[in-house]
Amino acid sequence: MSDTEPPRAWEPVIVRFHGHARIQATDMRVLEFLEADEWVNRAGILGLRSAYDPVAITALRGRFAATLKVGEWVDRFEATVAPHYHRGTPLVFRRDTKSDTKTFAWQCSKAAGDIDRRLVDALRAPDAIGALTLEPVAGTEIPIGTLTVVSMPIGHQADLPPRALDVLMGADLILAEDTREAAQALRWRGVTTPIVSCHEQNERARVPKILARLAKGERVALISDAGTPLISDPGFLLIQAAVQAGVSVTAVPGPSAVLMAVIVAGLSTATFRFAGFVPRKPKDSERFLKQLLRSEETTVFFESAHRLKRTLATLSALAPIRPAALCRDLTKRTEEVLRGSCESIAASIAGRDDIRGEYTLVLSAAPPAAEDAVPVGTQSTIIEAFVQALLQENCPTSPIVKAWQRLEPISRDQAYARTQSMANAVKSKRQP
């Protein structure tokens, strides 16, 4: 492949077909056109005796736009060419991603039941003839010599967008963190593009060879095992080198545990930061969490299942009342979101035996330090007055001690001693 190779182009394909008086067009899953001369009573069929150029239709790739016209009536939809289609079977368009030799296209935006009813009525007229024009969606073709970063599903496999599938099918090479996992994820989708590993251990060595292939005009896609590459995944060295070499770098936006966690956490989304994974060593972990607690922005970070309890316990000790959210297995059937204070979330997880899963934590921003904050001495006086009022109402000392620790930087013993002293003073005043 040379540097001057022109972009690949796909010519529009026109399918002409005949209507029928018994068209139902009520199926909400499929839309199909028969090649046969005899009518079959199925709810998804729009026409029969379909005629088209067989070479042109099997040459179609990726996402395409379809224009359906019968007389003056026109309707439109989009779909993606299924990889296993064999000519000679009905042209079947499906909403889902079920793929077999009878499926011409999947991820269809409309089924037979969605087609304009006026167009359907026109097809029921005697000798009605329709035309279906298929042409690539503008902008889906990959320019030569382009490196495309493609996001993969983080749990729900239907989250792979149509354009991502187009890029993966149209690329000359796919770079994957784990080739076995990538092959398994892509094979059932019909993607047969060669896959080469690109992970933390070999990325630096891979870069020169990949740049050479891009310089020849090849199209390369970079994926991770799940989510978006570079977000706590390999890829930075390659992207940096490609940019410095003047290579065209683009991305297909898609699934991201970071963004989804921010959305479902119920905390402020005005500004937020992503902090990656919590360090493994206890001292480094505590230092890392203290820094996050000082942040004036909502913070998102990852944690492994086997260190989750330790991290939550540390957060609970450092900032027990700080609002947070713990997201588990986002988009999967086991998806769970715990919202509350660091203390309540830690208590909920502490009692669990099974901590398997993928975890994302969201921590609310540190409360802003007000310029007109109450002086320390005045604040202590206010707290003592409030504690005294609680004791006069016979409030137990245990919750008062816990609350006092949250309001002032004192130990439990100090809080207990002060509370007990004030309680004794209240009792002595009550005695005649």
N, C-alpha and C positions, 0 to 999 in steps of 0.2 A: 504494500500500500504506500503510495507516494504522498508527499506533502501537498501536491496539487490536485489530488483526487476530489472530484466534485461531490457534494453531499448526495446521499442516496435519496431518490425521489420515488414516490408511489403514485401511480396514475389513478384517478377516480374509477371505480367499477360501477357499472349500471346493471342492475338486475330488473328485468321486465317480467311481469307475472299477470295472471288472469284472476279476476275476482270470482265469487260464487255466491249464489243466493242464500246459502245456508251458513254463511260466516257468522260466528258467535263473537269472537274477539273479547272474551270475558276473563281469560286467564291472567292472573296477576303475577305470574312467575316467568312465563316464556312468551316468545313471539317467534313464529316460524313461517317459512315459505316452502311449499312443496315443489319438487321437480316433476312429480307424477301427474298424469292426466286425470286421474280419478280423485274425487273429493273424499277426504277422511274427516269424520266428525270429531274434531278435537277443538277445544275452546281457545287454543292459542294460535290457530292457523289464520293467516290473512289472505293467502292466495295459493294458486297452483300453476303448473306448467311454467315454472321459473326458467328463464333463459339468461345466460351470462357467459363471459369469457372465463373458462375454468382456470387458465394460466394466471390471469390477472387476479382472480379472487384468492387463489392460494398464495399469491405473492404478497397479499396484504399482511402487515405486521402492526402490532401495538394498538393504540387507541385511535378510533376513527369516528367521524360524524356521519350519521345516516339521515338522508332526506327522503321522505316518503311522499309521493305525489300521485294523486288520482284526480284527473280533470283539474278543477280549480282549487281543490283542497290539498293542503300541504301540512305535514307534521314532521318533527325532527326528534332525534334521540342520539345518544352516544353509546358506544360499547367498545370492548377490547377483544381482539382476535384471540380465540382459544388455540393453544399450541398443538392439540392432538387431532384437529379436524381433518377428515378425509373427504375429498370431493366425491359426490355421488349420493350423499345423504341430504335430507332436508336442511335448509339454512335455518338453524335454531339459534335464537338469541336468548340468553338467560340472564336474570337479575343477579344470581349468585355466582360462585366460582366453581361450580361443578363442571368438570371437564372430561369429555370422552370423545370418541370419534364422531358422535352425532351432534356435538356442540360446536357451532361455528364461531360464536362470540359469547363472552360472559361479561359480568359487571355492566349489564345493560341498564341505561337510565329509565327505560320504559318497557313494559310488557304489553301484550295484546290488549289488556283491559284499560290501558292508559291512552291508547291511540284515539285521536279526535273522532267523535262519533259520526260527524258529518262525512269524514273520509271513509269510515267503515260502511255507512249507508251507501255511499257512492260505489263501493266495491261489490255490493249486493245487486247492483243493477245488471241487466242482461248485457253480455259482451264487454263488461268493465275490464279495463286494463290499467295496471299501475306500474310505476317505476320507482325503484329503490336505488338511490345513488350513495355509494360508500366512498369516503375520502378521508385521508388522515387529518386528525385534529391539528390545526395550525400551532406550530411551536413545539410539537412533540418529537420532532426529529433531532437526534443528537449531532451537533457539529463535530467534524473530524478533529482529532487531537484534543479532546475534552476529558477532563477528570471530573466525574460527577459523584458527589457524596450522597448516598441513599440511606434513609432511615428505615429500619426494620421494625416489625411489631414487637412490643414489649410483653405481649401475652396473648392478646386476641389477634389471631392470624388474619382476620378480615380487615385489619387496620392498615394493611399495605395498600397505598393508594394506586390507582390505575397508572399514573405517570411513572411511578417507581417501577412497576412491572414492565412498562414500555422500555425504560432505560436499561433494566437488567437483561431484557431479551435482546435489545439492540446493541449492547456493548460488545466489544471484542474480548474483554477480559474483566473478571470480577475479582477484586481483592477482598479477602474475608479474614476475620480474626481466627475463626476455626473452620477449616474447609469441610470437615465432616458435618458439622452442624449446619453450615450454609448450604451444602449439597442437599441435605435432608429437607431444609426449609424451601428450597427453590425447585427441587425435582418435581414435587407434586403440582407445582404451578406451571410446569412445562418449560422452565428456563433451563436451557442446555449450554449456556455460555460457559467457557472454561473458567475454573476457579483456582486462584493461587493464594496461599496464606500470606497474611501481613499482620504480624502481631508484635508485641513489645520487644521480643527477643531478636526478630529478624528484620524489623522495619528499616533500620538504617542501611542494612545491606541491600534491601530490595529497591531503595529509592533510585539509584542510577539506572537500573534495568527498566524500571517503570517509566522514567522520564524519556529513555531512549525509544520506548514503544509509543509514547505519546507524541514524540517528535516525528515519528513516521506517519502520524495521522490516525493511530488507533484510538478507539473510544474505551475508556477505563472507568469502571464503577467501583467505589469503595463502600463496603458495608461492615457493620459490626454484628455481634451475635444477637443483640437486641437494642432497640433505641437508635440514637443518633451517634455516628462515629465521632471521635474526638472528645465527647462528653464522658470523661472517665474511661475512655477507650482509646486504642491506638489510632494513629492517623495524622497527628500534628506534624511530625517530621516530614511526611510525604507532602502534605498541603503546603508547608513552609517552603520546601524545595521546589515544588511546582510553581508557586507564585513567584519565587525568585528567578525561575527559568523562563517566566513569561507564558506559562501554560494556562490555557483557559480552565478555570476552576468554577464549578457551580454545584448546586445541591438541590435535592428534592426534599422539601420539608415533610416531616412525618412524625411518627410517635416519639414521645419523650417523657420519661418518668418525671423529670424535673418540672416541666410545665404542667403536666397533669396533677402532680402533687400540690403545686401552688394553687391551682384552680379549685381543687376539692377540699383543701385544708380549711377554708373559711377564715383565713387570715388576710391581712392587707396585701394587695397585689400592686400597690402604687409603685414600689421599688422592691426588688429582691435580688439576692445573690446566691450563686451556687458554690458550695464549698468542697465538693468532691466527697471522698471517703474519710471517715474518722481514722486517725492513725492507730496502729495495732497496739503499741506499747502503752501501758496504763498512764505513765507520766506524760507522754506526748499527747495522749487522748484527752487527759484533763486540761492540759494547757490549750489544746485546740478548742475544746468546748467553752472554756472561759473566754476566749477571743470571740467566739460566735455569740455568746451572751451579751457582749458589749456592742455588738453591731446595731446600728440604727436602721437596718433594713431587715425585712423578712429573709430568713436564711433557709436554704434547702441543702440537705446533704444525705449521703448514703451510709448505711451501716450493714455489716454482715449479720446473719442470723445468730451465729454463735457468740458474738460480742454485744448483741443488742441489750441484754439485761444489764450488763455492766455500764453501758453508755447511758441508759435511761436512769439508772441509780445515781450516776454522777450528776446528770442534769437535775434530778429531783433534789439532790443535796445542795447544789449550787443555786438553783432558782426554782423552788418548788411551785410557786404560783404563776410562773411564766406560761402564757398560752402556747400550745403546740399542737401538732397533728402527726400521727404515725400512720403511714400508708403502707399497706402490705399487698403484694401481688397485684399491682394496678392492671386493670383490663382483663384479668383472669377470672375464672369462676370463683376463686377463693379470695377475691378482692375484699379488703377491709380497711376502713379508715377510723382510727380512734382520735377523737378530738377532746381537748380539755387542758388541764394544767400538766406540767411536767410530772408533778407528784402523782396525779391520778392515773396518767398513762403508765408510769413506771409501776404503780401498784397493780394495775390490770395485767401487765405482762409478767410481773414477778410470779404470779400464781399459775402460770401456764407451763406445761411440760413440753408441748410441741411448739417450737419456735421456728419451724422451717418456713422458707419463703424469701422474697426479695423485699427489702425494706427501704423506704424513703422517709426521712423526717423533715418536718417543716417547723421552724422556730420563729415565733413572733419577734418583732424588733424590740430592742431595749427601750424602756420608757424614757422619753426625752427629759433631760435635766432642766427644769424650769428656772428662768433667771430670777424669779421672785420666790424661790423655794423657801420654805419655813426654816429658820435657823435651827441648828441641831438642838440647842438648849430648849427652845420653844417647842420643838417637835416632841422632845422627851416629856415635857410638862403636859402636853396635850394627850400623849399616850397614857401617862400615869393617871390623868383625870378620867380617861375613858375606862381604863382597867378598874379604877375605883368604883365607877358607876356600875360596871358589870358585876363586881363582887357584891355591891349593895343589893343587886337583883338576884343574888344567890347563884350566879353562874359558876359552874365547875372550874377549878384552876387549870386542869389539863389543856383545854382548848385555848385558854388565855395565854399559857406558856408558849404554845406553838405559834399563836398569832404574834406574840411579842418578838419572837425570834425572826419572824418574817419582816417585821417593821424596823427592827434595829439590829445591828451587827453584834449580838451578844450570844453567849453560849446558853445551852439549855439550863445548866445549873444556875447561871446568873439570873435568867428569866424566872426560874422557879423560886429562887430565894427572894427576889423582889416581889413577886406575886404573893408568896406566902406571908411576907412581911406586911404587905398592904391588907391581906385578908385578915391577919391577926388584928391590925389596927381597926378594921371595920367591925370585927366582933367585939372588941373592947368598947367601942362607942355604943354598941347596942345594949351592953350590960348596964343595968341600973346602978 
